[in-house]
Amino acid sequence: MGKGLKEAIPDIFPNDHHGYCFQHIMQNFNDQCAGKYAAPFKKLLRKILQRVAYAVTEQEYEDAMMAMELNSADAKEWVLRNDVDHWSHARFSGQSLSTRLLQFDHYTLTV
């Protein structure tokens, strides 16, 4: 039986840290967690999830996680169970696409 993408990527790119698509993270969050709540509360949880994902500093990440916990301990647990280090800017240990593009641009300007 074949491997899923999540399991196969490290085999193909063993030295890289794979980032997850936030659109899919949000869809999974809706399907597995936020979907059980009424629309206004679901919208709030999704906004907080965006704060978790787009936090740049550790403090922004911690603040967003605290907001998540204050609103829904279940939602916070969902975040922690779903490889946050692969989709939150503050937790991502790989090199971001924007950093790579800046380096590429620098390289092309100096050649």
N, C-alpha and C positions, 0 to 999 in steps of 0.2 A: 504494500500500500504506500502511496506517495506521501511526502511530507507536505504540511501546509506552508504557506509563504512565511509565516512567523518563525517556523523551525528551519526553513531552507535558507533564508537570507544569511544567517551566521556561517553556514557552510560555504556559501559562495563568496561572501565578503567577511572573512574572519577578523579583520582588523578594523572594521568600521562599526559605528554605533548606528543602528537602524532607527530612523524616526517614523512614527506612525502618522497616518493621515488624520487630521483633526475632524474632518467631515465624517469619517467613519466612527471616530471616537464619540462624537456627538450623537450620531444615529444609534450606536450601541447604548449610550447613556439613556436616550429617550426610550428605547425598546426594553432595556433591562432594569431601569431605575425610575427615571422621572415620569414615565408614562402612567404610573399608577396615581399620580396626583392631579388635582384640578388645574386647568389651564394657567391661571395667574401664578400659582406656586411653581408649576413646571417651568414657566418662563423665567422665574427668578432663579431656579436651580441651574438652568441652562446658562444664564448670564454669569453666575458664579463659576460654573465650569469653564467658561471662556476666560474668566480672570485667572483661574488656575493654569490654563493652557498658555496664556500670553504673558504671564508674570515673567519679568526679566530677572528680578533680584530674588534672593531667598526670602527677604521680608515681604515682598509682594505675594510670593507663593504662600508663605505662612498665614498672611492676612486673609487670602482667598480661602485657604483650607479651614481657617477658623470660622469664616462666614458660612462655609459649607456645613461644618459641624453644628453650628448654632441653628441652622435651618433644617438639617436632616443628617443625623448620624449615619443612616443607611447610605445616603449619597456620598458622604465622605469615605465610607468603607468601600463603596464601589470604585471611587477614584484610586484608592490605595491598592485595590485588587487588580487594577487594569494598567499595570506597567507605566505609571505616570512619568517615569524617567525616560520614556520613549516619545512623549508628546508634550510635556510641559517645558517651555523655554528655560525656566529656572532650574529644572532638574535634568535637562538633556546634557549628557556628557560628551556627545559627539560635536562635530563642527557644523554649525548651521549653514543652510544654503546661502543666506545673505553674506556670511563671512567668506564662503568660497567664491561667491561672485565678486566681492570686493578684491580678493586676492587675484582672481583671474583678470579683473580690470586693471589692477596694478601691473600685473605681468605683461598684459598686452600694451600698456602705455610705455613700458620701459624696454620693450624689445626693439 
